[in-house]
Amino acid sequence: MTDAHPLDRRALIAGSAFLTATLGTPAASAIPLRDFSFQDGHWTVHHRKLRQRLAGSADWYSFTGTTTAGPLMGGLAGYEDNVLNDPTGPYRAEGLRRFDPGTGLWSIWWWDERFPEIDPPVTGRFEKGVGTFFGDSMLDGKPVRVRYIWDMPVAGVPRWQQAFSPDREASWETNWIMEFRR
């Protein structure tokens, strides 16, 4: 249950009905995710990040954080407000998502207080209970392909993973994993 105003919940239900009518019901899977309503509310987050990205590193570090997430625009958009207790220095970050009913695709933007610019969006959808999103960005002045995956391999524990590809999706390196717990 979220802390949303009752009108927001009714709008979210109406938006969910619209999305179901537009996109159809997802295929059955063990723990299917559908759009982003699974993330609504307050979470404690366990982060694992590679110390160096696209450098052949296998050295991960872990830290905690919190996330508050919820719907906007009657469920056609959503937000994440994140506090990350990164050992390199704590910071806040935001995620903003927007659904395009015309294409059936979500766009996700990410930015944090350490940098003045907003990352280019990743775009994608949920299929068979897994959300996959792609975009283009830069790392150390070089172009990279970005992939986000949302899934839930353990009941009640959504997981987000970020991977980069330096070679036009021929290979991927997962560099950040977030697990959300109530």
ABEGO torsion letter per residue (X at the ends): XBABBAAAAAAAAAAAAAAAAAAEBBBBBABBBBEAAAABEBBBBBBBBBABBGAGBABBBBBBBBBBBBBBGGGABBBBBBBBABAAEBBBBBBBBBBBAAAGBBBBBBBBAABABBBBBBBEBBBGGBBBBBBBBBBGGBBBBBBBBBBBABBGBBBBBBBBBAAGGABBBBABBBBBBX
